[in-house]
Amino acid sequence: MTIEIKKDHYYIGIWYCQWNEGNYLGCAWKNSESNYEATYRFRYFKHNEDSPLYTQADPMWEDRKSWYSIKVDTKELVTVQNARIREMMDVTLDIVCARYKCERIYEPIEGNGDRAYNVFKASSFARIIPKEEGTVH
């Protein structure tokens, strides 16, 4: 799973935090049917006991990602959906930051796929694999 950037979606923002053994990355948007969605992932670096080194630069670190997606009920008003998806993403990030005692980063997008691509590309934490449309890992 990845975060796909599509030109016809309206992107709200990026939620991110990083701690020594991993990081959290999330993005929320309004899709072409005017429903709000989000995708987020937890990334963990697990050390391989056989490695003589103990740093993340060590190739013996295993990279694990757990992906999740959410959708807001389509029967609600668009303004309610917008507020609800932002609250879900904010609360999730706040919980993760409290658990790992790390800095909370929110990058607003508030624009279409082109704007989202540029915000992700300018960030220090996202890896983009260009395609016809963007994909963020």
N, C-alpha and C positions, 0 to 999 in steps of 0.2 A: 504494500500500500504506500502511497505517497500523497502529497498535496499537489493536486493538479491546478494549474492556472489556466482559466478559460476566459477569453476576451469578453464574452457576454455576461459574465458574473460581476456583481458589485462586491468588492472585498472590503471588509471592515478593518482588520488589523492582524498583527502577528503577536502572539504571546510567547515569551521565551524565558528560560532560566537555565543556569548551568551550575553544577557542583562537581566535586573532584571525580566521582565515578560515573557521571552521566549528565544528561540534560533533558529538557522538556521543550517541545516546539508545537505550537498550535496556530491555526488560522481559521477565521470565520468569514462567511460570505453569504450573499443572497443569490440564489441560482436564477436561471432564466424563467422559472415558473413563479418567481417571487417568494420562494420558501427559503428560510434561513437554515444553514448547515455549518458544521465545523468538523475539522479533522485535527487530531492531535496525536502526538506520540511521545513515549518515554524511551530514552536511549540510555542503555547501561553498558559500561565497559567492565567486563569480567576478566580478571587476571587469570592466566593459565599458570598453575602451580609449577610447571616444568620450566618456566622461563627464569634465566639467571638475573634478569633485570626486573625492576619494578616501577616502570614509568609507562604513561600512556603512549609514548613514542615507540615503545617496545612492540614489535609485530606479534608478540604472543598474547596481546590483549584481544579478547573476543568482543565484538561489537554486536549487541542485541538491541533490537527495536521492537516495541509493542505499540501497534497503531489502533486508534479508536476513532469512531465518527459519531456525530449526533445530528439530529434534525429536530427542529421546533415544529410543534403541531400546526398544520396548515390552516386550521379553522380560526386561529387567532388573528387579530389585526396585525398588519405589517409592523406598526410601531411597537406593539407588544412583543412580537417575534424578535425584533431587533434588540430590544432591551433584554429579553430573556437569554438570547445567545451570548450577548456581551457579559451578562451576569454569570452564566455558566462557565465561560472561559476565564473571567476574572477570579471567580471562587476557586476553580481548579488550580490556576497558577498560584494563587495565594496559599493554598494548602501545600502545594509542592515546595514553594519557597520557605514556608514555615518549617516543614519537615527537614529540609536539607540546609536551612539557614543560608540561603543564597539570594542574590540580587534579582529582583523582578524587572523584566524588560517588556515594555509594550511599544510596538511600532505601529502607529496608525497608518492605514492605507486609504480608506474612504475614496475608492475609485474602482475603475474597471481592471480587466486583466493586464493591460499594458502598465498601469500604475503599480499593480501588485507585483508584477515581474521586476520592475525597477526597484521597488522597496526591498524585495527579497534579495535581489542582486547586490544592492548597496549594503546589506547587513553583513556583519562579520561572522554570523553563525549559521547561515543557510547555504546549502550546496545546491546549485541549480544545474540540471541537465537540460540544455536547450533542445526543444523539439519544435514541431509546428506551433505548439503552445508550450508553456513551461511546466516543469515538474520539479518539485522541491523535495529533498531528502532530509 
